[in-house]
């Protein structure tokens, strides 16, 4: 259970991706543990969704060989940062919100982007090839509107600079999945992070608990499928990025309508 209030940088487990693989695929899960995540079973659904992602990967030998995952959790400050580990360490992780604080989205996003940038450089310097990195952000989107506006803009630009439409010559591509949770989510805060990838944030703001749980599961299963798809033989990361981006834009609305139509 993760509920410490000060930042820790820890190595959760000793597992690393297979040494037999010449590639690495880093993912950072950037997770909001502010007090509002206690509401309406959000944290329980997030824990289930992380488990769904883990289970989506279990039968993919290639994914298990190359995937490496890090966690950033946050409220007013960074609560936890882990090193990049093989995916098995997700199996038993459970998160709990802190008792007090707010949503410091800029610091969390900038930390996550920095970790991915540094990891890609480490992988390349170690003579491994990086696959397309992923950022998965789950937050209620600064509902109190307390984050510093300049820092927020800096965080938005950091994400956008890694998208194919705006990246510089020496900037690595990153696929950002920006997920807003709850009826009070500030869509205008989250959409700029997502606009160069999915055009707008993925919102899980269902009015009933069954639909919320189901959509969480659908979204994280789809992210797992996107990660697996990114491993399928595309050498040009720009073309791969565009394929995954277009597929995500197309599928997200389908997921929402399917959940609302079934439940």
C-alpha positions in Angstrom: 0.0 0.0 0.0 1.4 3.4 -1.0 0.4 6.3 1.3 3.6 8.0 2.3 3.6 11.8 2.1 7.2 12.5 1.3 9.0 11.5 -1.8 10.8 8.2 -2.0 12.9 6.9 -4.8 12.9 3.1 -4.5 13.7 0.0 -6.4 10.6 -2.1 -5.9 12.0 -5.4 -7.1 15.2 -6.9 -8.4 13.7 -8.0 -11.7 14.8 -6.4 -15.0 13.7 -7.2 -18.5 15.4 -10.2 -20.2 19.1 -9.7 -20.9 18.5 -11.7 -24.1 16.5 -8.8 -25.6 18.3 -6.1 -27.5 15.4 -3.6 -27.0 13.6 -1.9 -24.2 10.1 -0.3 -23.9 9.9 2.1 -21.0 6.5 3.1 -19.5 5.8 5.5 -16.7 2.5 5.4 -14.8 1.9 8.8 -13.3 -0.8 8.4 -10.7 -2.7 11.0 -8.8 -3.1 10.0 -5.1 -4.6 13.3 -3.9 -7.5 13.1 -1.4 -10.2 13.5 -4.1 -9.2 10.1 -5.5 -10.9 8.5 -2.5 -14.2 9.5 -3.9 -16.6 7.2 -5.7 -14.3 4.1 -5.7 -11.8 5.9 -8.0 -8.7 4.5 -6.3 -10.2 1.0 -6.2 -10.9 1.2 -9.9 -7.4 2.4 -10.6 -5.9 -0.5 -8.7 -8.1 -2.9 -10.7 -7.1 -1.2 -13.9 -3.4 -1.5 -13.2 -4.0 -5.2 -12.6 -5.8 -5.4 -15.9 -2.8 -3.9 -17.7 -0.5 -6.4 -16.0 -2.7 -9.3 -17.0 -3.0 -8.1 -20.6 0.8 -8.5 -20.8 1.2 -11.9 -19.2 0.8 -14.0 -22.3 3.0 -11.9 -24.5 6.5 -13.3 -24.3 8.0 -10.5 -26.3 6.4 -7.8 -24.1 7.6 -9.5 -21.0 11.1 -9.5 -22.4 11.3 -5.8 -23.2 8.8 -4.0 -21.1 10.1 -1.9 -18.1 7.7 0.1 -15.9 8.2 2.9 -13.5 5.7 4.5 -11.1 5.3 8.2 -10.1 2.6 9.0 -7.6 1.7 12.5 -6.5 -0.5 14.8 -4.6 0.9 18.2 -3.5 4.3 16.7 -4.0 5.8 13.6 -5.5 5.1 10.7 -3.1 6.8 7.8 -4.8 9.2 7.3 -7.7 10.4 3.9 -8.6 13.2 2.7 -10.8 12.3 1.0 -14.1 11.5 -2.6 -13.4 10.2 -5.7 -15.2 6.4 -5.7 -15.3 6.1 -8.3 -12.5 6.4 -5.7 -9.8 3.0 -4.4 -10.8 1.3 -7.6 -9.7 1.0 -6.8 -6.0 1.1 -3.0 -6.0 -1.9 -1.3 -4.4 -2.3 2.5 -4.0 -4.1 4.6 -1.5 -4.8 8.4 -1.6 -3.2 10.7 1.0 -5.3 12.3 3.7 -4.6 15.9 2.7 -3.1 17.8 -0.2 -3.9 19.0 -3.7 -3.1 17.9 -7.3 0.4 19.2 -8.3 0.1 18.0 -11.9 3.0 20.0 -13.3 5.6 18.6 -11.0 4.3 15.0 -11.6 4.3 15.3 -15.4 7.7 17.0 -15.6 9.2 14.3 -13.3 7.7 11.5 -15.5 8.9 13.1 -18.8 12.4 13.5 -17.3 12.4 9.9 -16.2 11.5 8.7 -19.7 14.0 11.0 -21.4 16.8 9.8 -19.1 15.8 6.1 -19.5 15.8 6.3 -23.3 19.3 7.8 -23.2 20.5 5.1 -20.8 19.1 2.4 -23.1 20.8 3.9 -26.1 24.1 4.4 -24.3 23.9 0.8 -23.2 23.6 -0.2 -26.9 20.0 -1.3 -26.6 17.4 0.1 -28.9 14.3 1.8 -27.4 10.9 1.0 -28.5 8.2 3.7 -28.4 8.0 4.9 -24.7 4.6 5.4 -23.1 3.3 7.9 -20.5 0.1 7.0 -18.7 -1.3 9.8 -16.6 -4.3 9.3 -14.3 -5.6 12.3 -12.4 -8.7 14.2 -11.4 -7.2 17.1 -13.3 -6.4 19.8 -10.6 -10.1 20.3 -9.5 -9.0 23.0 -7.0 -7.1 24.9 -9.7 -4.1 25.4 -7.4 -1.3 24.5 -9.8 1.1 27.3 -10.9 0.1 28.4 -14.4 3.6 28.8 -15.7 4.6 25.4 -14.4 1.5 23.9 -15.9 2.4 25.4 -19.3 5.9 24.1 -19.0 4.6 20.6 -18.3 2.2 20.8 -21.3 5.1 21.9 -23.5 7.2 19.0 -22.2 4.6 16.5 -23.3 3.8 18.2 -26.6 7.5 18.4 -27.5 7.6 14.6 -27.6 4.7 14.3 -30.0 5.3 13.7 -33.7 3.7 17.0 -34.7 6.1 19.2 -32.8 9.1 17.3 -31.7 12.6 18.7 -32.3 15.3 16.9 -34.2 16.8 15.3 -31.1 13.6 14.8 -29.1 12.4 11.2 -28.5 8.8 10.3 -29.3 6.6 9.5 -26.3 3.0 8.3 -26.5 1.0 10.1 -23.8 -2.3 8.6 -22.5 -3.9 11.4 -20.5 -6.8 10.1 -18.4 -9.1 12.3 -16.4 -11.2 10.8 -13.6 -14.4 12.0 -12.0 -17.2 14.5 -12.6 -15.1 17.4 -11.3 -12.2 16.8 -13.7 -11.0 20.0 -15.3 -11.1 19.1 -19.0 -9.5 22.4 -20.0 -6.5 21.5 -17.8 -6.0 18.0 -19.3 -6.8 18.5 -23.0 -3.6 20.5 -23.8 -1.5 17.5 -22.6 -3.4 15.2 -25.0 -4.1 17.4 -28.0 -1.0 16.3 -30.1 -1.8 12.6 -29.5 -5.5 11.8 -28.8 -6.7 15.4 -29.4 -8.4 15.5 -26.0 -8.0 13.7 -22.7 -9.7 10.4 -22.1 -12.4 11.0 -19.5 -13.7 8.4 -17.1 -16.5 10.4 -15.5 -19.3 7.9 -15.6 -22.4 8.7 -13.4 -22.6 5.2 -11.9 -20.0 3.0 -10.3 -20.4 0.0 -12.6 -19.8 2.1 -15.7 -16.8 3.8 -14.2 -15.2 0.4 -13.2 -15.9 -1.0 -16.7 -14.5 2.0 -18.5 -11.3 2.0 -16.4 -10.9 -1.7 -17.3 -11.5 -1.0 -21.0 -9.1 1.9 -21.1 -6.2 0.0 -19.4 -6.8 -3.1 -21.5 -6.6 -0.9 -24.6 -3.4 0.7 -23.4 -2.0 -2.8 -23.0 -3.1 -3.7 -26.5 -1.4 -0.5 -27.8 1.8 -1.4 -26.1 1.7 -4.9 -27.6 0.9 -3.4 -31.0 3.9 -1.1 -30.8 6.2 -4.2 -30.6 5.0 -5.6 -34.0 7.9 -5.0 -36.4 7.6 -1.3 -37.3 11.1 0.1 -37.5 10.0 3.7 -38.2 9.0 5.1 -34.8 7.3 8.1 -36.5 5.0 5.9 -38.6 4.4 3.6 -35.6 3.5 6.6 -33.4 1.0 7.8 -36.0 -0.6 4.4 -36.4 -1.1 4.0 -32.6 -2.3 7.6 -32.3 -5.0 7.2 -35.0 -6.1 3.8 -33.6 -6.4 5.4 -30.1 -8.5 8.3 -31.4 -10.8 5.9 -33.2 -11.1 3.4 -30.3 -11.6 5.7 -27.4 -15.1 6.9 -28.3 -16.0 3.3 -29.2 -15.1 2.2 -25.7 -17.2 4.9 -24.0 -20.2 4.2 -26.2 -19.9 0.4 -25.6 -19.7 0.8 -21.9 -22.6 3.2 -21.7 -24.6 1.0 -24.1 -24.0 -2.3 -22.2 -24.4 -1.1 -18.6 
